[in-house]
């Protein structure tokens, strides 16, 4: 007698392969939506940050120590869009990893390295903005191109060395070898990190974030005091040096506010993922796959957000985009074009 009930067909990442991961099937319509959403994020991260790097490196007026930090930050976000997001998109939508075990480690290493590089860049940018707002006239002698280069080097070297040491030595899953072996079926790329390294990761996120919160709190306090002082002296005759100092202070405060928004966006994007990894390490990896993917993509999308923030708050960036997209940058004299209204 035939049964009236049919068993659901289990789909595997690799058919006829022993130990293959089970594939989570999505409807064709939902897959199109996911690919569109994730692909758009990757495209924005690549094109947007490419525009930022091109603007800063091409136009001489933007060759400042602070903007070099911004260009280097854009490079980190650009590399997230190129080397991390496309492969994570396939993993998230197909629920399978089709790129091999070695590239899984490579991908995880780059994921951590570029994201930590972004965090370190933002921390140094907050230091730069603090000096610029609190002492705008002395700032050019304190934060020079050499100092900016040191900050950029630290941001890249520290993040690359740390992520390489963790993932290529296998230190991240010490004590979790059995769990790691059970989870990493054929077609999977799930990294389990032990409690020690999760705590280190959390501190690497928390300490720079705490520094940024303290510095930007002081920046906005100083900015408020400067604004009150400017209002109280606006009715009095100002000397040319006082007027210049006021204009410089106003410009630096505006830049600090814009980069403050960038820092807030970073923290909001990365906080869910950071908390989730902390909970998982101490609660036995209880997070459902879809929650983990949402946290991951919330963090990834931060790489696409920074160029949008610059476009919203920086008139010079909008002008630079127009010049780049119109082909004006191909002219010999384009690098000397003025991007500021003042």
QUIURVEN-V843058 format. One record per residue. RES is the residue in one letter. SS is DSSP state (A for helix, B for strand, O for the rest). OMEGA is omega in degrees with one decimal (999 if undefined). NEAR is the number of other C-alpha atoms within 8 Angstrom. Layout:
res | ss | omega | near
RES | SS | OMEGA | NEAR
RES | SS | OMEGA | NEAR
//
This chain:
res | ss | omega | near
X | O | -178.8 | 2
X | O | 178.5 | 3
X | O | 177.7 | 5
X | O | -177.3 | 4
X | O | 177.9 | 4
X | O | 178.6 | 5
X | O | 178.2 | 4
X | O | 179.9 | 4
X | O | 178.9 | 4
X | O | 178.4 | 6
X | O | 179.8 | 9
X | B | 176.3 | 9
X | O | 178.0 | 12
X | O | 178.7 | 9
X | O | 177.6 | 7
X | O | 176.3 | 4
X | O | 179.4 | 7
X | O | 178.5 | 4
X | O | 179.3 | 6
X | B | 176.5 | 12
X | O | 175.1 | 12
X | B | -178.1 | 8
X | O | 176.1 | 11
X | O | -175.6 | 7
X | O | 172.6 | 6
X | O | 176.4 | 7
X | O | -179.1 | 6
X | A | -179.7 | 6
X | A | -179.2 | 6
X | A | 177.5 | 8
X | A | 177.9 | 10
X | A | 178.9 | 8
X | A | -179.1 | 8
X | A | 179.5 | 9
X | A | 179.6 | 10
X | A | -178.4 | 8
X | A | -178.2 | 8
X | A | 179.2 | 11
X | A | 178.1 | 10
X | A | 178.1 | 8
X | A | 178.7 | 11
X | A | -179.8 | 14
X | A | 178.4 | 10
X | A | 179.8 | 10
X | A | -178.0 | 17
X | A | -175.0 | 14
X | A | -178.0 | 9
X | A | -178.7 | 12
X | A | 173.8 | 16
X | A | 176.6 | 11
X | A | 178.4 | 10
X | A | -179.7 | 12
X | A | -179.8 | 12
X | A | -179.5 | 8
X | A | -175.8 | 13
X | A | -175.9 | 13
X | A | -176.0 | 10
X | A | -173.9 | 8
X | O | -175.6 | 12
X | A | -178.5 | 9
X | A | -178.3 | 9
X | A | -179.1 | 9
X | O | 178.4 | 10
X | O | 178.7 | 8
X | A | -179.6 | 12
X | A | -179.4 | 9
X | A | 174.0 | 10
X | A | 174.6 | 11
X | A | 179.5 | 13
X | A | 178.9 | 10
X | A | 178.8 | 12
X | A | 174.3 | 11
X | A | 178.2 | 12
X | A | 177.7 | 13
X | A | 177.9 | 11
X | A | 179.6 | 12
X | A | 176.4 | 16
X | A | -179.2 | 14
X | A | 173.0 | 11
X | A | -180.0 | 16
X | A | -176.7 | 16
X | A | -169.3 | 10
X | A | -174.3 | 10
X | A | -171.3 | 12
X | A | -179.1 | 12
X | A | -178.7 | 11
X | A | 175.3 | 8
X | A | 178.1 | 8
X | A | 178.5 | 11
X | A | 179.1 | 11
X | A | -176.8 | 11
X | A | -176.0 | 9
X | A | -177.2 | 10
X | A | -176.5 | 10
X | O | 178.9 | 9
X | O | 176.2 | 13
X | O | -174.8 | 13
X | O | -170.7 | 6
X | O | 174.4 | 6
X | O | -177.1 | 8
X | A | -178.1 | 7
X | A | 179.3 | 6
X | A | 174.9 | 8
X | A | 177.7 | 11
X | A | 178.9 | 10
X | A | -180.0 | 8
X | A | 180.0 | 10
X | A | 179.0 | 10
X | A | 179.2 | 11
X | A | 177.5 | 13
X | A | -178.5 | 10
X | A | -174.8 | 10
X | A | -176.1 | 14
X | A | 179.7 | 14
X | A | 175.4 | 11
X | A | 176.5 | 11
X | A | 176.7 | 14
X | A | -179.4 | 12
X | A | -179.5 | 11
X | A | 176.2 | 10
X | A | -179.9 | 15
X | A | 178.4 | 11
X | A | 178.6 | 12
X | A | 177.1 | 9
X | A | 178.3 | 12
X | A | 175.0 | 14
X | A | 177.9 | 10
X | A | -179.1 | 10
X | A | 179.3 | 12
X | A | 178.7 | 13
X | A | -177.3 | 11
X | A | -177.1 | 12
X | A | -176.4 | 14
X | A | 179.8 | 8
X | O | -171.0 | 8
X | O | -177.4 | 13
X | O | 179.4 | 8
X | O | -176.0 | 7
X | A | -178.5 | 10
X | A | -179.8 | 8
X | A | -179.9 | 6
X | A | -177.9 | 6
X | O | -176.4 | 12
X | O | 177.0 | 9
X | A | 178.9 | 8
X | A | 179.4 | 7
X | A | 177.7 | 9
X | A | 178.7 | 13
X | A | 177.6 | 9
X | A | 179.1 | 8
X | A | 178.7 | 11
X | A | -179.7 | 11
X | A | 178.7 | 8
X | A | -177.7 | 8
X | A | -178.0 | 13
X | A | -175.4 | 10
X | A | -177.8 | 8
X | A | -177.5 | 9
X | A | -179.8 | 13
X | A | 179.7 | 11
X | A | -178.9 | 8
X | A | -177.6 | 9
X | A | 177.9 | 12
X | A | 179.9 | 11
X | A | -177.6 | 9
X | A | -171.0 | 10
X | A | -176.8 | 12
X | A | 173.2 | 8
X | O | -178.4 | 7
X | O | -176.4 | 8
X | A | -173.4 | 9
X | A | -177.2 | 10
X | A | 175.9 | 11
X | O | -178.0 | 8
X | O | -179.1 | 5
X | O | -174.8 | 10
X | A | -179.2 | 8
X | A | 178.5 | 6
X | A | 179.8 | 7
X | A | 178.8 | 11
X | A | -179.4 | 8
X | A | -176.8 | 7
X | A | -175.3 | 8
X | O | 173.4 | 10
X | O | -179.4 | 10
X | B | -176.3 | 10
X | O | 178.8 | 13
X | O | 176.8 | 10
X | O | -179.0 | 9
X | O | -178.8 | 6
X | O | 174.3 | 6
X | O | -175.3 | 8
X | O | -177.7 | 10
X | O | -172.4 | 12
X | A | -178.7 | 9
X | A | -177.9 | 6
X | A | 175.7 | 9
X | A | 177.3 | 12
X | A | 177.0 | 9
X | A | 177.3 | 8
X | A | -179.3 | 8
X | A | 178.7 | 10
X | A | 177.6 | 8
X | A | 175.1 | 8
X | A | -171.8 | 11
X | A | -174.8 | 8
X | A | 176.5 | 8
X | A | 178.9 | 11
X | A | 178.2 | 11
X | A | 177.2 | 8
X | A | -179.6 | 9
X | A | 179.4 | 13
X | A | 179.2 | 8
X | A | -176.8 | 8
X | A | -179.5 | 11
X | A | 173.1 | 11
X | A | 178.1 | 8
X | A | 179.2 | 9
X | A | -177.5 | 13
X | A | 175.1 | 9
X | A | 177.4 | 8
X | A | 179.5 | 10
X | A | 178.5 | 10
X | A | 178.8 | 8
X | A | 178.6 | 8
X | A | 179.6 | 9
X | A | 178.4 | 8
X | A | -179.8 | 8
X | A | 179.4 | 8
X | A | 178.6 | 9
X | A | -177.8 | 8
X | A | -179.0 | 7
X | A | -175.8 | 9
X | O | -178.7 | 8
X | O | -179.6 | 6
X | O | 177.4 | 5
X | O | -179.4 | 6
X | O | 174.2 | 8
X | O | -179.4 | 6
X | A | 179.7 | 6
X | A | 177.7 | 6
X | A | 179.1 | 8
X | A | 178.5 | 9
X | A | 179.7 | 8
X | A | 179.7 | 10
X | A | 179.7 | 9
X | A | 178.9 | 8
X | A | -179.5 | 10
X | A | 179.5 | 12
X | A | 179.8 | 8
X | A | -179.6 | 8
X | A | 178.2 | 12
X | A | 179.5 | 10
X | A | 178.0 | 8
X | A | 179.1 | 9
X | A | 179.2 | 13
X | A | -180.0 | 9
X | A | -179.5 | 11
X | A | 172.3 | 10
X | A | 176.0 | 10
X | A | 177.9 | 9
X | A | 179.1 | 10
X | A | 178.7 | 10
X | A | 178.3 | 8
X | A | 179.1 | 10
X | A | -177.2 | 10
X | A | 179.4 | 9
X | A | -178.3 | 8
X | A | -172.3 | 13
X | A | -177.1 | 12
X | A | 179.0 | 8
X | A | -179.7 | 10
X | A | -179.0 | 13
X | A | 179.3 | 10
X | A | -179.6 | 8
X | A | 179.4 | 11
X | A | 179.0 | 9
X | A | 179.3 | 12
X | A | -178.4 | 9
X | A | -176.4 | 11
X | A | -175.3 | 12
X | A | -179.5 | 8
X | A | 175.1 | 7
X | O | 175.2 | 6
X | O | -175.4 | 8
X | O | -175.0 | 6
X | O | 174.9 | 8
X | O | -175.6 | 6
X | A | -175.9 | 6
X | A | 176.6 | 6
X | A | 178.7 | 8
X | A | -179.9 | 11
X | A | 177.9 | 9
X | A | 178.6 | 8
X | A | 178.8 | 12
X | A | -175.9 | 9
X | A | 171.2 | 9
X | A | 177.9 | 12
X | A | -179.1 | 12
X | A | -176.3 | 11
X | O | 176.4 | 12
X | A | 179.4 | 12
X | A | 178.0 | 12
X | A | -174.1 | 17
X | A | -174.1 | 10
X | A | 177.3 | 11
X | A | 178.1 | 11
X | A | 177.5 | 9
X | A | 178.5 | 11
X | A | -179.4 | 10
X | A | -178.5 | 10
X | A | -171.8 | 7
X | A | -175.3 | 7
X | O | 175.9 | 8
X | A | -179.3 | 9
X | A | 179.7 | 8
X | A | 177.2 | 12
X | A | 178.7 | 9
X | A | 178.8 | 9
X | A | 178.3 | 10
X | A | 179.7 | 10
X | A | -179.4 | 8
X | A | -179.5 | 10
X | A | -177.1 | 11
X | A | 179.6 | 7
X | O | 179.6 | 7
X | O | -179.7 | 8
X | A | -177.3 | 9
X | A | 179.8 | 11
X | A | 178.4 | 6
X | O | -175.3 | 7
X | A | -174.4 | 6
X | A | -173.6 | 6
X | A | -177.1 | 10
X | A | -178.7 | 9
X | A | 179.2 | 8
X | O | 178.7 | 8
X | O | -179.7 | 6
X | O | -176.8 | 9
X | O | -179.2 | 6
X | O | -179.2 | 4
X | O | 999 | 2
//
